[in-house]
Amino acid sequence: MQIQTIGKIGLATVTSFYIYYLVWVLITPFIDANHKVQSYFPHRDYAYMIPTVLIIFIVSIFFTFIGLVLITPSKKQITAPQNVKVKNSE
């Protein structure tokens, strides 16, 4: 598969999920609760919970990574050369 084909498939997938989510959040609240269209979507509460949980998950992974980078010692620690004499400024 070429990279362009994979990109087109990814773009089509993300676009379809985005349109589904927009219809779910913006249009279904104005449709009657017992209409047939409502059966294609989960309960409206999940429309707010899923993105919230995903954002919390992504932010926690980001800060965990930053914390691990800051905590672990670097492989190259800067040390002064052993044979260099430091001049007194007195």
C-alpha positions as CSV (number, residue, x, y, z in Angstrom):
1,M,0.0,0.0,0.0
2,Q,1.2,3.4,-0.8
3,I,1.4,6.1,1.9
4,Q,-1.1,8.2,0.0
5,T,-3.7,5.4,0.1
6,I,-3.2,5.0,3.8
7,G,-3.6,8.7,4.3
8,K,-6.8,8.8,2.3
9,I,-8.2,5.9,4.3
10,G,-7.2,7.6,7.6
11,L,-8.8,10.9,6.5
12,A,-12.0,9.2,5.4
13,T,-12.2,7.3,8.8
14,V,-11.6,10.4,10.9
15,T,-14.0,12.5,8.8
16,S,-16.7,9.9,9.2
17,F,-16.2,9.7,12.9
18,Y,-16.3,13.5,13.2
19,I,-19.6,13.7,11.2
20,Y,-21.1,10.9,13.3
21,Y,-20.1,12.7,16.5
22,L,-21.4,16.1,15.2
23,V,-24.8,14.6,14.3
24,W,-24.9,12.7,17.6
25,V,-24.2,15.9,19.7
26,L,-25.8,18.6,17.6
27,I,-28.8,17.1,15.9
28,T,-30.2,14.3,18.0
29,P,-31.2,16.5,20.9
30,F,-33.8,18.1,18.6
31,I,-35.3,14.8,17.5
32,D,-38.0,13.0,19.5
33,A,-36.7,10.4,21.9
34,N,-38.8,7.6,20.3
35,H,-37.8,8.4,16.7
36,K,-36.1,5.6,14.7
37,V,-32.9,7.8,14.2
38,Q,-32.3,7.8,18.0
39,S,-31.6,4.0,17.9
40,Y,-28.5,4.6,15.8
41,F,-26.8,6.6,18.6
42,P,-25.8,5.8,22.2
43,H,-27.3,7.8,25.0
44,R,-26.4,11.5,24.9
45,D,-24.5,11.4,28.1
46,Y,-21.7,9.4,26.5
47,A,-21.2,12.1,23.9
48,Y,-19.7,14.2,26.7
49,M,-18.1,11.5,28.8
50,I,-16.1,9.9,26.1
51,P,-14.1,13.0,25.0
52,T,-13.6,14.0,28.6
53,V,-12.1,10.6,29.5
54,L,-9.9,10.6,26.4
55,I,-8.6,14.1,27.1
56,I,-7.8,13.2,30.7
57,F,-6.1,10.0,29.5
58,I,-4.0,11.8,26.9
59,V,-3.0,14.6,29.3
60,S,-2.0,12.1,32.0
61,I,0.2,10.2,29.6
62,F,1.8,13.4,28.5
63,F,2.6,14.5,32.0
64,T,3.8,11.0,32.9
65,F,6.2,11.1,30.0
66,I,7.5,14.6,31.0
67,G,7.9,13.5,34.6
68,L,9.8,10.4,33.6
69,V,12.1,12.5,31.4
70,L,12.8,14.9,34.2
71,I,13.4,12.2,36.8
72,T,15.7,9.8,35.0
73,P,19.3,10.8,35.0
74,S,20.8,11.7,31.6
75,K,23.5,9.4,30.2
76,K,25.8,12.3,29.6
77,Q,26.5,14.1,32.8
78,I,28.6,17.2,32.5
79,T,31.8,16.8,34.5
80,A,34.8,19.1,34.7
81,P,37.9,17.8,33.1
82,Q,40.4,16.2,35.6
83,N,43.6,17.8,34.4
84,V,42.5,21.5,34.2
85,K,43.6,23.8,36.9
86,V,41.2,26.4,38.1
87,K,42.8,29.9,38.5
88,N,42.1,31.7,41.7
89,S,40.6,35.1,41.2
90,E,42.1,36.5,44.5
